[in-house]
Amino acid sequence: MPYTVVIMPEYITPLPGMLAFALETAVNHVLQLDMESPARVKKLEGRLLQVDLEGLAITLFFTFKHGVVRVRLQAEGTPDTVISGTPVALFKMAEPEEAHWDLPDSKVHINGDASLARDLERIFRKLEPDWEGPLAGMFGDVAGHQLAQGLRQGAETARETARSASKVLSGIIKDRRS
Protein backbone atom coordinates (compact mmCIF):
# COMPACT_ATOMS: atom_id res chain seq x y z
CA MET A 1 0.00 0.00 0.00
CA PRO A 2 1.52 3.40 -0.96
CA TYR A 3 2.13 5.86 1.83
CA THR A 4 2.09 9.64 1.95
CA VAL A 5 5.06 11.57 3.24
CA VAL A 6 4.07 14.58 5.34
CA ILE A 7 6.84 17.15 5.48
CA MET A 8 6.45 19.52 8.43
CA PRO A 9 9.41 21.68 9.36
CA GLU A 10 9.08 23.41 12.73
CA TYR A 11 9.68 27.13 13.11
CA ILE A 12 10.08 29.17 16.28
CA THR A 13 8.83 32.47 14.82
CA PRO A 14 5.85 33.29 12.60
CA LEU A 15 8.12 34.88 9.97
CA PRO A 16 8.30 31.84 7.65
CA GLY A 17 4.50 31.65 7.59
CA MET A 18 4.27 35.37 6.87
CA LEU A 19 6.80 34.95 4.05
CA ALA A 20 4.80 32.06 2.55
CA PHE A 21 1.56 34.07 2.72
CA ALA A 22 3.11 37.21 1.23
CA LEU A 23 4.78 35.25 -1.57
CA GLU A 24 1.59 33.34 -2.42
CA THR A 25 -0.47 36.53 -2.45
CA ALA A 26 2.01 38.45 -4.62
CA VAL A 27 2.49 35.62 -7.12
CA ASN A 28 -1.23 35.03 -7.57
CA HIS A 29 -2.04 38.74 -7.91
CA VAL A 30 0.51 39.09 -10.71
CA LEU A 31 -0.63 35.87 -12.39
CA GLN A 32 -4.27 37.05 -12.32
CA LEU A 33 -3.33 40.15 -14.31
CA ASP A 34 -2.26 37.96 -17.25
CA MET A 35 -5.13 36.21 -19.02
CA GLU A 36 -2.98 33.24 -20.10
CA SER A 37 -1.28 32.49 -16.77
CA PRO A 38 -4.06 30.47 -15.09
CA ALA A 39 -4.09 28.03 -18.02
CA ARG A 40 -0.30 27.73 -17.85
CA VAL A 41 -0.41 27.11 -14.09
CA LYS A 42 -3.16 24.48 -14.53
CA LYS A 43 -0.67 22.40 -16.54
CA LEU A 44 1.36 22.05 -13.32
CA GLU A 45 -1.50 20.59 -11.25
CA GLY A 46 -0.52 17.70 -9.07
CA ARG A 47 3.14 18.73 -8.97
CA LEU A 48 4.98 19.62 -5.76
CA LEU A 49 7.94 21.98 -5.63
CA GLN A 50 10.11 22.32 -2.54
CA VAL A 51 12.24 25.46 -2.21
CA ASP A 52 14.96 25.52 0.46
CA LEU A 53 16.15 29.02 1.36
CA GLU A 54 19.74 28.44 2.39
CA GLY A 55 21.04 30.66 5.15
CA LEU A 56 17.50 31.28 6.44
CA ALA A 57 16.65 27.64 7.18
CA ILE A 58 13.20 28.09 5.62
CA THR A 59 11.54 25.51 3.39
CA LEU A 60 8.58 26.47 1.22
CA PHE A 61 6.31 24.11 -0.70
CA PHE A 62 4.56 25.18 -3.90
CA THR A 63 1.49 23.38 -5.21
CA PHE A 64 -0.65 24.23 -8.22
CA LYS A 65 -4.41 23.82 -8.45
CA HIS A 66 -7.14 25.44 -10.56
CA GLY A 67 -4.64 27.91 -12.03
CA VAL A 68 -3.56 29.13 -8.60
CA VAL A 69 -0.19 28.78 -6.85
CA ARG A 70 -0.22 27.77 -3.17
CA VAL A 71 2.80 28.38 -0.96
CA ARG A 72 2.90 26.48 2.33
CA LEU A 73 5.32 25.53 5.09
CA GLN A 74 4.25 21.89 4.97
CA ALA A 75 3.22 19.44 2.29
CA GLU A 76 1.99 15.96 1.77
CA GLY A 77 3.83 13.77 -0.67
CA THR A 78 7.27 13.63 -2.14
CA PRO A 79 8.40 16.76 -3.99
CA ASP A 80 8.83 16.39 -7.74
CA THR A 81 11.55 19.01 -7.62
CA VAL A 82 13.71 20.46 -4.85
CA ILE A 83 15.37 23.80 -5.51
CA SER A 84 17.84 25.13 -2.98
CA GLY A 85 19.95 28.23 -2.85
CA THR A 86 20.50 31.49 -1.08
CA PRO A 87 17.75 34.09 -1.43
CA VAL A 88 20.05 36.13 -3.73
CA ALA A 89 20.71 33.14 -6.01
CA LEU A 90 17.02 32.22 -6.09
CA PHE A 91 16.06 35.82 -6.84
CA LYS A 92 18.40 35.75 -9.84
CA MET A 93 16.63 32.59 -10.95
CA ALA A 94 13.28 34.39 -10.80
CA GLU A 95 14.54 37.22 -13.02
CA PRO A 96 14.20 35.80 -16.57
CA GLU A 97 16.76 38.16 -18.12
CA GLU A 98 19.31 37.07 -15.52
CA ALA A 99 18.36 33.38 -15.47
CA HIS A 100 21.63 31.50 -15.61
CA TRP A 101 20.46 29.25 -12.80
CA ASP A 102 20.97 26.07 -14.75
CA LEU A 103 24.75 26.63 -14.89
CA PRO A 104 26.93 24.80 -12.32
CA ASP A 105 28.28 28.03 -10.76
CA SER A 106 24.83 29.63 -10.26
CA LYS A 107 24.67 28.50 -6.60
CA VAL A 108 21.15 27.16 -7.23
CA HIS A 109 20.77 23.41 -6.88
CA ILE A 110 17.93 21.51 -8.51
CA ASN A 111 17.19 17.90 -7.61
CA GLY A 112 14.46 15.86 -9.19
CA ASP A 113 12.43 16.93 -12.19
CA ALA A 114 14.18 20.05 -13.55
CA SER A 115 11.38 20.52 -16.09
CA LEU A 116 9.13 21.83 -13.30
CA ALA A 117 11.63 24.63 -12.58
CA ARG A 118 11.85 25.42 -16.29
CA ASP A 119 8.06 25.41 -16.66
CA LEU A 120 7.73 27.91 -13.80
CA GLU A 121 10.44 30.12 -15.27
CA ARG A 122 8.59 30.10 -18.60
CA ILE A 123 5.31 31.08 -16.93
CA PHE A 124 6.93 34.15 -15.41
CA ARG A 125 8.91 34.97 -18.55
CA LYS A 126 5.70 34.97 -20.63
CA LEU A 127 3.80 37.16 -18.17
CA GLU A 128 2.10 40.10 -19.80
CA PRO A 129 0.08 41.65 -16.99
CA ASP A 130 -2.81 43.92 -17.96
CA TRP A 131 -2.35 46.76 -15.50
CA GLU A 132 -4.61 49.11 -17.43
CA GLY A 133 -7.85 47.12 -17.27
CA PRO A 134 -8.22 46.99 -13.48
CA LEU A 135 -6.86 50.52 -13.00
CA ALA A 136 -9.16 52.00 -15.67
CA GLY A 137 -12.10 50.34 -13.93
CA MET A 138 -11.13 51.99 -10.65
CA PHE A 139 -9.87 55.40 -11.80
CA GLY A 140 -11.22 55.93 -15.33
CA ASP A 141 -9.53 55.46 -18.70
CA VAL A 142 -7.09 58.39 -18.68
CA ALA A 143 -5.94 58.04 -15.06
CA GLY A 144 -5.86 54.23 -15.41
CA HIS A 145 -3.61 54.50 -18.46
CA GLN A 146 -1.26 56.91 -16.68
CA LEU A 147 -1.14 54.78 -13.54
CA ALA A 148 -0.45 51.64 -15.59
CA GLN A 149 2.37 53.40 -17.40
CA GLY A 150 3.78 54.47 -14.04
CA LEU A 151 3.55 50.89 -12.74
CA ARG A 152 5.40 49.55 -15.77
CA GLN A 153 8.15 52.13 -15.30
CA GLY A 154 8.23 51.40 -11.56
CA ALA A 155 8.49 47.67 -12.20
CA GLU A 156 11.41 48.22 -14.57
CA THR A 157 13.11 50.47 -12.01
CA ALA A 158 12.55 47.81 -9.33
CA ARG A 159 14.11 45.16 -11.61
CA GLU A 160 17.12 47.39 -12.26
CA THR A 161 17.47 48.12 -8.55
CA ALA A 162 17.25 44.42 -7.71
CA ARG A 163 19.91 43.59 -10.31
CA SER A 164 22.20 46.28 -8.92
CA ALA A 165 21.60 45.18 -5.32
CA SER A 166 22.29 41.59 -6.30
CA LYS A 167 25.59 42.56 -7.92
CA VAL A 168 26.62 44.64 -4.90
CA LEU A 169 25.65 41.85 -2.49
CA SER A 170 27.54 39.29 -4.58
CA GLY A 171 30.58 41.58 -4.51
CA ILE A 172 30.41 41.92 -0.74
CA ILE A 173 30.13 38.16 -0.31
CA LYS A 174 33.12 37.59 -2.61
CA ASP A 175 35.17 40.20 -0.71
CA ARG A 176 34.39 38.56 2.64
CA ARG A 177 35.48 35.19 1.31
CA SER A 178 38.80 36.60 0.05
RODO-2510 file (C-alpha; in nm, 4 decimals, decimal comma):
residues 178
     n   res          X          Y          Z
     1     m     0,0000     0,0000     0,0000
     2     p     0,1523     0,3403    -0,0964
     3     y     0,2126     0,5860     0,1826
     4     t     0,2094     0,9641     0,1948
     5     v     0,5056     1,1572     0,3240
     6     v     0,4070     1,4576     0,5340
     7     i     0,6841     1,7145     0,5477
     8     m     0,6451     1,9519     0,8428
     9     p     0,9414     2,1679     0,9363
    10     e     0,9084     2,3411     1,2733
    11     y     0,9685     2,7132     1,3106
    12     i     1,0085     2,9169     1,6281
    13     t     0,8833     3,2465     1,4822
    14     p     0,5852     3,3294     1,2598
    15     l     0,8123     3,4880     0,9966
    16     p     0,8302     3,1842     0,7645
    17     g     0,4495     3,1654     0,7593
    18     m     0,4269     3,5367     0,6871
    19     l     0,6798     3,4951     0,4045
    20     a     0,4795     3,2061     0,2548
    21     f     0,1556     3,4069     0,2722
    22     a     0,3107     3,7211     0,1225
    23     l     0,4776     3,5247    -0,1572
    24     e     0,1593     3,3337    -0,2424
    25     t    -0,0465     3,6532    -0,2448
    26     a     0,2009     3,8450    -0,4618
    27     v     0,2487     3,5617    -0,7121
    28     n    -0,1234     3,5029    -0,7567
    29     h    -0,2043     3,8735    -0,7913
    30     v     0,0509     3,9088    -1,0706
    31     l    -0,0635     3,5869    -1,2388
    32     q    -0,4267     3,7046    -1,2324
    33     l    -0,3326     4,0153    -1,4310
    34     d    -0,2261     3,7964    -1,7253
    35     m    -0,5128     3,6211    -1,9019
    36     e    -0,2981     3,3242    -2,0105
    37     s    -0,1279     3,2492    -1,6769
    38     p    -0,4057     3,0465    -1,5085
    39     a    -0,4091     2,8026    -1,8022
    40     r    -0,0299     2,7727    -1,7848
    41     v    -0,0412     2,7107    -1,4093
    42     k    -0,3162     2,4477    -1,4529
    43     k    -0,0670     2,2401    -1,6535
    44     l     0,1365     2,2050    -1,3316
    45     e    -0,1501     2,0587    -1,1251
    46     g    -0,0516     1,7701    -0,9065
    47     r     0,3142     1,8726    -0,8969
    48     l     0,4975     1,9620    -0,5762
    49     l     0,7937     2,1979    -0,5630
    50     q     1,0109     2,2323    -0,2536
    51     v     1,2243     2,5464    -0,2211
    52     d     1,4956     2,5520     0,0461
    53     l     1,6154     2,9024     0,1359
    54     e     1,9742     2,8436     0,2393
    55     g     2,1039     3,0660     0,5152
    56     l     1,7504     3,1276     0,6436
    57     a     1,6645     2,7638     0,7177
    58     i     1,3199     2,8089     0,5617
    59     t     1,1538     2,5509     0,3388
    60     l     0,8578     2,6467     0,1220
    61     f     0,6310     2,4110    -0,0703
    62     f     0,4560     2,5182    -0,3900
    63     t     0,1494     2,3380    -0,5215
    64     f    -0,0654     2,4226    -0,8223
    65     k    -0,4406     2,3816    -0,8453
    66     h    -0,7136     2,5441    -1,0565
    67     g    -0,4639     2,7910    -1,2034
    68     v    -0,3559     2,9128    -0,8600
    69     v    -0,0193     2,8784    -0,6846
    70     r    -0,0221     2,7771    -0,3175
    71     v     0,2802     2,8384    -0,0956
    72     r     0,2902     2,6480     0,2333
    73     l     0,5323     2,5529     0,5086
    74     q     0,4253     2,1891     0,4973
    75     a     0,3223     1,9440     0,2291
    76     e     0,1986     1,5957     0,1769
    77     g     0,3830     1,3773    -0,0669
    78     t     0,7273     1,3631    -0,2136
    79     p     0,8401     1,6762    -0,3988
    80     d     0,8830     1,6386    -0,7741
    81     t     1,1555     1,9010    -0,7623
    82     v     1,3710     2,0459    -0,4853
    83     i     1,5373     2,3798    -0,5505
    84     s     1,7843     2,5126    -0,2976
    85     g     1,9951     2,8230    -0,2853
    86     t     2,0497     3,1494    -0,1079
    87     p     1,7750     3,4093    -0,1434
    88     v     2,0046     3,6129    -0,3730
    89     a     2,0711     3,3143    -0,6005
    90     l     1,7018     3,2222    -0,6093
    91     f     1,6060     3,5820    -0,6842
    92     k     1,8399     3,5754    -0,9836
    93     m     1,6633     3,2589    -1,0945
    94     a     1,3282     3,4391    -1,0796
    95     e     1,4540     3,7220    -1,3021
    96     p     1,4204     3,5801    -1,6566
    97     e     1,6761     3,8157    -1,8116
    98     e     1,9313     3,7073    -1,5524
    99     a     1,8360     3,3381    -1,5468
   100     h     2,1634     3,1499    -1,5615
   101     w     2,0463     2,9254    -1,2796
   102     d     2,0970     2,6074    -1,4752
   103     l     2,4745     2,6631    -1,4888
   104     p     2,6925     2,4801    -1,2321
   105     d     2,8284     2,8027    -1,0761
   106     s     2,4834     2,9629    -1,0257
   107     k     2,4673     2,8503    -0,6605
   108     v     2,1151     2,7160    -0,7230
   109     h     2,0769     2,3409    -0,6879
   110     i     1,7929     2,1509    -0,8510
   111     n     1,7188     1,7903    -0,7607
   112     g     1,4460     1,5855    -0,9186
   113     d     1,2435     1,6935    -1,2193
   114     a     1,4180     2,0051    -1,3553
   115     s     1,1381     2,0517    -1,6091
   116     l     0,9128     2,1825    -1,3299
   117     a     1,1626     2,4632    -1,2578
   118     r     1,1852     2,5419    -1,6294
   119     d     0,8055     2,5409    -1,6657
   120     l     0,7728     2,7910    -1,3803
   121     e     1,0442     3,0118    -1,5275
   122     r     0,8588     3,0104    -1,8605
   123     i     0,5308     3,1080    -1,6932
   124     f     0,6926     3,4151    -1,5414
   125     r     0,8908     3,4971    -1,8549
   126     k     0,5702     3,4972    -2,0629
   127     l     0,3796     3,7161    -1,8170
   128     e     0,2100     4,0102    -1,9800
   129     p     0,0076     4,1650    -1,6985
   130     d    -0,2809     4,3917    -1,7963
   131     w    -0,2350     4,6760    -1,5497
   132     e    -0,4614     4,9111    -1,7426
   133     g    -0,7848     4,7116    -1,7272
   134     p    -0,8216     4,6993    -1,3479
   135     l    -0,6857     5,0520    -1,3003
   136     a    -0,9164     5,2000    -1,5669
   137     g    -1,2098     5,0339    -1,3927
   138     m    -1,1131     5,1987    -1,0652
   139     f    -0,9873     5,5403    -1,1801
   140     g    -1,1216     5,5929    -1,5327
   141     d    -0,9534     5,5459    -1,8700
   142     v    -0,7092     5,8390    -1,8675
   143     a    -0,5944     5,8040    -1,5056
   144     g    -0,5858     5,4228    -1,5413
   145     h    -0,3611     5,4496    -1,8461
   146     q    -0,1262     5,6914    -1,6685
   147     l    -0,1138     5,4777    -1,3536
   148     a    -0,0452     5,1637    -1,5591
   149     q     0,2369     5,3404    -1,7404
   150     g     0,3784     5,4472    -1,4043
   151     l     0,3554     5,0895    -1,2744
   152     r     0,5396     4,9548    -1,5774
   153     q     0,8148     5,2133    -1,5295
   154     g     0,8226     5,1403    -1,1562
   155     a     0,8491     4,7671    -1,2200
   156     e     1,1408     4,8222    -1,4571
   157     t     1,3108     5,0467    -1,2012
   158     a     1,2551     4,7807    -0,9333
   159     r     1,4110     4,5157    -1,1605
   160     e     1,7119     4,7387    -1,2262
   161     t     1,7474     4,8119    -0,8548
   162     a     1,7248     4,4417    -0,7714
   163     r     1,9905     4,3593    -1,0311
   164     s     2,2198     4,6284    -0,8917
   165     a     2,1599     4,5185    -0,5322
   166     s     2,2287     4,1587    -0,6295
   167     k     2,5590     4,2560    -0,7919
   168     v     2,6625     4,4643    -0,4899
   169     l     2,5652     4,1849    -0,2487
   170     s     2,7537     3,9288    -0,4580
   171     g     3,0585     4,1576    -0,4512
   172     i     3,0409     4,1920    -0,0742
   173     i     3,0130     3,8157    -0,0305
   174     k     3,3122     3,7594    -0,2615
   175     d     3,5165     4,0205    -0,0711
   176     r     3,4385     3,8564     0,2643
   177     r     3,5479     3,5189     0,1313
   178     s     3,8798     3,6602     0,0055
***
